[in-house]
Amino acid sequence: MAGRSGKNTRAVCARRIGADRRHAVIGATTQHKKRPLLNILVSFFLAFSVAMIPFPPWAEVYRPDLVSVVLIFWCVYQPARVGVVSGFASGLILDVMLGSPMGQHALAKSTIAYLASRFHKRISMFPLIQQMIVVGVLVFLDQLISSVIRGMLDNYAINWKYFLGVFVAMLFWPWLFYLFAHLRRRSNI
């Protein structure tokens, strides 16, 4: 009996350890699934924060649209999590934050989110220089849609200086790409 109870004790302990490991893995999996969403939300929060930083009047034309750049990145590399609805929501948030007509940025952001999500496989295969050009075209389209809507509502004349921020956004792409790629590797997105 003493020999049998020792074996039974070991078997019970082994089952408990196995159960503890399964619970630890399940807990890690749910926590692991929350991390990508947290990374996405934090990156959007930081982009919105930069959008609210006041620039001097002479530097306002060089303001990069980091919300668009972050949106493009996540639409290309996480199209299942970030897409047209995220673009529309981020545009509405920008409309409220900047006091622009409701839907101005929402239409522009949802358009570029659709294009980035639609062609995400192609864009992700491009070299970094070519991705910068695609980002520039998408941010230019965003700025163009916003300025056309603004022109229709406020009789605002479209000025070429308004598009200088596109080049700054293109220059931000490699930095954000490497930063977000590092975050994706660390959180196994």
N, C-alpha and C positions, 0 to 999 in steps of 0.2 A: 504494500500500500504506500509506503513511504516513497518508493521509486515512481509509482504512478502519479502521486500528487505533485511530485516535483516536475514531471513532464507536463501535467495539466497546468501548473502554475506558469511554466515557461510558455505554453501555448496561449494561455489567456493574456499574458504580458505581450507576447508577439502580436496578438490580435489588437490589443489596445494601442500598441505603438503604430501598427499599420493604420488603424482608424485615426490616430492623431495626425499621422502624415497625410492621410487623405483630406482631413479637415484643414490642415495647414495649406495644402495645395489648392483646395477649393477657395479658402480665404484669400490666398495670394492671387488666384485667378480673378476674383471679383475686384480686388484692389488693383490688380494689374490692368483690368479693363477700364477702371476709372481714371487712370493716369493719363492716357492719351486725350481724353476729353478735357481733363484739367489743363494739359499743355496747350490745347487749342484755345480754351477760354482765356487762359493767362496771356497768350500771345495776342488775342484780339483786344483784351483789356489794355495791354501796353500800347497797342496801335491806336486805340481810341484816346488814350492819355496823351500820346504825342500829337494827335490831331487837335487837342484842346490847348496845347502850349502856345501862348501868344508869341508871334514872331514880330520883329520890327517891320515897319511898312515896306522898307526896301527889300527885305528878305522874304516877304510873303509869297512872291512869285516862285521862289525856289523850294517851297514847302512840298516834300514828297507825300504822296498819298499812301501812307504805310498800311492803312486799312485795306486798300485794294491789293497791295503786294502780299500781305498776310493771307487775304482771301484767296488770291491766286495760288499761293503755295499750298494751302490746305486743300483746295479744290483739285489740284494736280496730284498731290501725294496722298490724300485721304478722301477720295471722291465719295466713298460710302458714308462718311460722317459730315462732310462739309459740301454744300452744293448751292443750288439756286435759292432754297429757303433761307440758308445761312446768309447768302448775299443780300436777299431782300431784308432780312432782319437787321443785318449790319448797316444797310442803307437807311432804314428807318431810324435806327439809333443815331446815326450821323445827322439825319434831318432834324431830329429833336435837339441834339447837342449843339448844332451850328445854327439853328433857327432858320433853316432853309425851308422852302415849300415842301410840304409833306409828300413824299414819293419821289422827289428829285433824285436823291442819292440811291433810293431803293431800286428804282428802275435801272440806273447805271450799274450798280453793284450786282443786281441779279442777272443782267446781261453778260457781264464779264465772268460771273460765276458759271453761267450756263456754258459759255465758250470754253472756259478752262476745264470744266468737268467733262464736256463733250470730247475734247481733244487731249485728255490727261495722259493717255498712253503715249501719244506722239511727243508731247511736250516733255514728258519725263525722260524720254530717250535722247533728246537733243543735248548737245554739249552746252556748257554753262554760258558761253557767249551767245549762242543762238537762243537760249532760254531768256537771256537779258533782253534780246530784241523782241521776243514774244511778249514778255512782261511789259516792255515799253509800248507795244501796239495795244495791248489790253488796257493799260492805264490811260493811254491817249484816248481810246474809245470811251472809257469811263468819264474822262474830263470833257470830251466832246459832247456826250449825251447830257451831262450836267450843265454845261454851258449853253447848249441849245435850249434846254428847258428853262434855264434862268433867263435867256434872251427872250423867249416867248412870253414869260410872265412879267419880267421887270424891264423890258426894252433895254437889255444889257447888250452892249456891243462886244462881240467875241474878239479878244486881243490875243496875239500870238504869245505874249509874255505869260499868259495864263497856262501855257503848256510847257514852260520850262521845268516845272516840277516833275514832268515825265522822265526827263533825263536823270534827275536826282534819284527818282524811284528805281530807274534801271541800275544806277550805281549801288543802290542799297541791296539789290537782289542777291549778289554773291554772298554778302555778309549774312543776310537773313537765311539764305539757302544753307550755308554751312552751320549756322546756329541751330536751325530747325532740324537739319539732318542729324546733328549730334543729339538733339533731344529725342528724335525718333529712334535712334540706335539705343539710347539709354533706357527708353521705356518700351522697346520692342514693338513699336507701332507698325 
